Each structure stands twice: as structure tokens, then as C-alpha cells.
Amino acid sequence: MNDFLPTGIQLTYLVAASLFILGLKKLGSPATARQGNVVAAVGMLLAIIATLLDQQVLNYSMILLGLAIGSLLGAIAAYKVQMTEMPQMVGLLNGLGGAASALVAVAEFWRLLGNSQAIPLDVNISMLLDVLIGGVTFTGSMVAFAKLQGIISGSPITFSFQQPFNASLLITYVVGSAYLLIAPHNLPVFLAVVAVSLVLGVTFVIPIGGGDMPVVISLLNSFSGLAAAAAGFVVMNNMLIIAGALVGASGLILSEIMCKAMNRSLISVLFGAFGSGGGQSVGGAATGTTDKTVRSIDPEEGAMMLGYARSVVIVPGYGMAVAQAQHSIRELADQLERMGVEVKYAIHPVAGRMPGHMNVLLAEANVPYEQLYDMDDINPQFDQTDVALVIGANDVVNPAARSDAKSPIYGMPILEVDKAKQTIVIKRGMSTGFAGVENDLFYKEKTTMLFGSAKDMVAKLVSEVKQL
């Protein structure tokens, strides 16, 4: 039995790793995402059970107590969190994952220090990498959470010599780590590098604007995975190494996809201080500083345009998330379909505050998966679309990205709603999006504005459509 147990644990890890890969594959489609989540969760359960059977685990009571407390807190948080606050939740979980991994390295250093044991070079390097990545992930994610939650400004926070200051922090960490490789039992220096990693996480994220939060969330998710992999090397656990590597790789791939969707490089996202945080009114009816014409309609007129159309494409954005209008939108779509209107949903990769944010919200409202179209699939169809209904989206539908070479978002792939025969934009006012750029769509001849809260306006549209 004793000879079989280590082999059985490693075989269980292999099965769990296979389930992780299968789960990730299924997470790639909204139609199979829930199933993928369950498959990956089963894999994690197997991994936890196998680890608890490891003979190196000595104190089961403390571990079970931690599992009980963590499970209770997680269940309460998952139950109470609003779907519109899911980006904050993801950011918070990323941070806690990074902190847990960094604490593994700190605990291992403390154990070896207390036992006066020699620290092998490979373990020492792994601990230092774990502390760096985990510390940056923790405080960086906390800053991202605070920006998304509105605790601090979503605008880039910059100061003089910011990048040289960050570089000096990184150099300090490298020098301190090099010293610890020579004198590994120096507790003050170890605590100093831990503190530097925490500060670096803050200064790393504060100059990033709210408009880049989807990229930041996916990148920090990748960091949490890399920190877990480093922790796996520290404690020599193959499951941690495999799971961390999968999360790290998938997060980096997703970050690259997000950057391509904004036509920007990862370097410009991290160091460009781009995105004002939105909300600044410019031009038109808001300030009177431009002679461009804005055409406004009421819900009755909007209902007539939608009800007598043959095809409607709904474009959700963060404004829909804030207003929690996804259920009202589903009701509107159902009513239109009863009248013979073909309804589709256009999803931009970076709409919202995290990757897949719109998909999550629409799934909550039980919108059929087959009605969701990504940008590449839906753009060729706008020419044949009677009405494009834009609900709270801004930068991702701004035609300046296609036509104005001087615009900061020039070259960014957008949903080409301006090519539809008519476009209705539901928005509270003429404020800019998170990129801080005026939206040329609002002044197009075929565009009409329906001013008000997304939830209220969609509810009124539903009421008016029913009367047609």
C-alpha cells in the first residue's frame, strides 16, 4: 500500500491535469463554458484529495478548517456578488491566488530558516521568483479591484520619473535576490525583497487606465498562474506546476487577444497611461462646443424602428452592465422575435471590464448562445442589418478608429454599426468612453440617440413594441 500511494497520487495528478486541459478547451465557447467549468472543478477536487493523501501532509485538522472557512467565504461571495461586479471579483481572486503562492514561498523560507537547513539553489531561485510574481499579482490585483470598484480613480495615476522609479524597484529586487543566493539565511533582506515586490505591484498597475482593465485582468490572471507554478517548484508539487503553467499560458494568450482587439501592444497597455476613465462630456448637446448635429428620439419612435425592421443587431456595452439591463434586453429581443424580427447580438472582445464580460451577463439572462456573434462574424452582416441597437457601448463602436488617423484609437478593430441602415444608441449623455475620445458615431446621419438609463429605456421600448 505504501509503495502504491505515491504512484497513485501522481496518476491522480495526471487525470486532474487532463481534466484541466479539457475544461480549458470547453471554456473557449459560451455553449460549453459551464460544462468546462464543472470539468475543471472536478479535476481540482481530485488534485486536492490526492494532495491530502500525500504522506507529507501532517495536520489534517488545520487543512480541513481552512477548506471549510474558504469554501464558506467563497460560496457567500459568489452568491451575493452582482454579475456587473464580476470583473472586481475576478481581480480579487487573482490577487488572493498570488498572495497564497507568495505565502508558500515565505512559509518555506521560514521553515528552512528555523531548522537551520541549507537552502538548495533551485529552491532558493523558485522562492524568490514566487515572491516577486505573487507579490506583484496581489497588490496589482488589489489596485485593479479598487479601480473597477470606484474606490480610486479609474484614470491613469502618474507621477514624475515613474518608470525610472519602477525600474529602480526591480533593480533593487534583483540585487537583493542575488545577495540571498549567496547568503540565503538573511531574514531582513528576504523581508525587504518581499516588501519591494508588494510596492512594485502597486506602481505597476496605477498608471494603467480603466479602458485597459480587460487586458490587466487577464494579465494578472496569468501572473497568478505563474506564481502558482513557482510555488509548485518550491514545494516540489507536480500538480501546482502543471495547473499554474496552464493558467499562466492561457492568461498570456488571452492578454494578446485583448491587445489585438484594441490594436495595441502589451507594452503600450502597461506603460502608455492610456484611458481617461471615461465620463468626461465633450461636444454636442453636452457642452455646446461643436456644431455637429445630434438626432434624438423617444422610446415610441425607437420602438417603431425596431418593430418594423426585418433584422436587428443588439450591441451591448458596459453601460448595459452598470444598468443591469440584460434581462430587459432579452425581453425586448423575445418580443421582437414574436413579430418576425431576426435578432442577433454583436460581442466585441474588450466590451466591458474583463474578457467575456458581455457573454457572462447575457448568459445570466439566458440569451441563446447561437444568437451571440463575435466581431469578425457580425461585421460583414451590418450592411444588411436594418437597425443596430447600441446599449451602453462607446469606444468599441467608434468609427473614428477606422477613419481618423489622428485619433488615439485609430486602427482599433470595432463593431461597424455605422454601416447598418439605422443605428439607435442608448446612452445617458454625450460623455466619452474609457479611452476619453469623442465618438463620431453619435453625429452620423443614420444615428439617433435615445438618452436615459439603459434599463429604463429598454423597458420603455418593450412597452412600446407590445403596442405596435
Secondary structure as the mmCIF struct_conf table of DSSP 4:
data_model
#
loop_
_struct_conf.conf_type_id
_struct_conf.id
_struct_conf.beg_label_comp_id
_struct_conf.beg_label_asym_id
_struct_conf.beg_label_seq_id
_struct_conf.end_label_comp_id
_struct_conf.end_label_asym_id
_struct_conf.end_label_seq_id
TURN_TY1_P TURN_TY1_P1 ASN A 2 ASP A 3
HELX_RH_AL_P HELX_RH_AL_P1 PHE A 4 LYS A 26
TURN_TY1_P TURN_TY1_P2 LEU A 27 GLY A 28
BEND BEND1 SER A 29 SER A 29
TURN_TY1_P TURN_TY1_P3 PRO A 30 THR A 32
HELX_RH_AL_P HELX_RH_AL_P2 ALA A 33 LEU A 52
TURN_TY1_P TURN_TY1_P4 LEU A 53 LEU A 53
BEND BEND2 ASP A 54 ASP A 54
TURN_TY1_P TURN_TY1_P5 GLN A 55 GLN A 56
HELX_RH_AL_P HELX_RH_AL_P3 TYR A 60 LYS A 80
BEND BEND3 VAL A 81 VAL A 81
HELX_RH_3T_P HELX_RH_3T_P1 MET A 83 GLU A 85
HELX_RH_AL_P HELX_RH_AL_P4 MET A 86 GLY A 114
TURN_TY1_P TURN_TY1_P6 ASN A 115 SER A 116
HELX_RH_AL_P HELX_RH_AL_P5 LEU A 121 GLN A 149
TURN_TY1_P TURN_TY1_P7 GLY A 150 GLY A 150
BEND BEND4 ILE A 151 ILE A 152
BEND BEND5 GLY A 154 SER A 155
TURN_TY1_P TURN_TY1_P8 SER A 160 PHE A 161
HELX_RH_AL_P HELX_RH_AL_P6 GLN A 162 ILE A 182
BEND BEND6 ALA A 183 ALA A 183
TURN_TY1_P TURN_TY1_P9 PRO A 184 HIS A 185
HELX_RH_AL_P HELX_RH_AL_P7 LEU A 187 VAL A 205
TURN_TY1_P TURN_TY1_P10 ILE A 206 PRO A 207
BEND BEND7 ILE A 208 ILE A 208
HELX_RH_3T_P HELX_RH_3T_P2 GLY A 210 ASP A 212
HELX_RH_AL_P HELX_RH_AL_P8 MET A 213 VAL A 235
TURN_TY1_P TURN_TY1_P11 MET A 236 MET A 236
HELX_RH_AL_P HELX_RH_AL_P9 ASN A 238 ALA A 261
TURN_TY1_P TURN_TY1_P12 MET A 262 ASN A 263
HELX_RH_AL_P HELX_RH_AL_P10 LEU A 266 PHE A 271
BEND BEND8 GLY A 272 GLY A 272
BEND BEND9 GLY A 278 GLY A 278
STRN STRN1 SER A 281 SER A 281
BEND BEND10 GLY A 283 GLY A 283
HELX_RH_AL_P HELX_RH_AL_P11 GLY A 284 THR A 287
STRN STRN2 SER A 296 SER A 296
HELX_RH_AL_P HELX_RH_AL_P12 PRO A 299 GLY A 307
TURN_TY1_P TURN_TY1_P13 TYR A 308 TYR A 308
BEND BEND11 ARG A 310 ARG A 310
STRN STRN3 SER A 311 PRO A 316
HELX_RH_AL_P HELX_RH_AL_P13 TYR A 318 ALA A 323
TURN_TY1_P TURN_TY1_P14 GLN A 324 GLN A 324
HELX_RH_AL_P HELX_RH_AL_P14 GLN A 326 ARG A 338
TURN_TY1_P TURN_TY1_P15 MET A 339 GLY A 340
STRN STRN4 GLU A 342 ILE A 347
TURN_TY1_P TURN_TY1_P16 PRO A 349 VAL A 350
BEND BEND12 ALA A 351 MET A 354
TURN_TY1_P TURN_TY1_P17 PRO A 355 GLY A 356
HELX_RH_AL_P HELX_RH_AL_P15 HIS A 357 GLU A 364
TURN_TY1_P TURN_TY1_P18 ALA A 365 ASN A 366
HELX_RH_3T_P HELX_RH_3T_P3 TYR A 369 GLN A 371
STRN STRN5 LEU A 372 ASP A 374
HELX_RH_AL_P HELX_RH_AL_P16 MET A 375 ILE A 378
HELX_RH_3T_P HELX_RH_3T_P4 ASN A 379 GLN A 384
BEND BEND13 ASP A 386 ASP A 386
STRN STRN6 VAL A 387 ILE A 391
BEND BEND14 GLY A 392 GLY A 392
HELX_RH_3T_P HELX_RH_3T_P5 ASP A 395 VAL A 397
TURN_TY1_P TURN_TY1_P19 PRO A 399 PRO A 399
HELX_RH_AL_P HELX_RH_AL_P17 ALA A 400 SER A 403
TURN_TY1_P TURN_TY1_P20 ALA A 405 LYS A 406
BEND BEND15 SER A 407 SER A 407
TURN_TY1_P TURN_TY1_P21 PRO A 408 GLY A 411
HELX_RH_3T_P HELX_RH_3T_P6 VAL A 417 LYS A 419
BEND BEND16 ALA A 420 LYS A 421
STRN STRN7 GLN A 422 LYS A 427
BEND BEND17 ARG A 428 MET A 430
STRN STRN8 SER A 431 SER A 431
TURN_TY1_P TURN_TY1_P22 PHE A 434 ALA A 435
HELX_RH_3T_P HELX_RH_3T_P7 ASP A 440 TYR A 443
BEND BEND18 LYS A 444 LYS A 444
TURN_TY1_P TURN_TY1_P23 GLU A 445 LYS A 446
STRN STRN9 THR A 447 PHE A 451
BEND BEND19 GLY A 452 GLY A 452
HELX_RH_AL_P HELX_RH_AL_P18 ALA A 454 LYS A 466
TURN_TY1_P TURN_TY1_P24 GLN A 467 GLN A 467
#
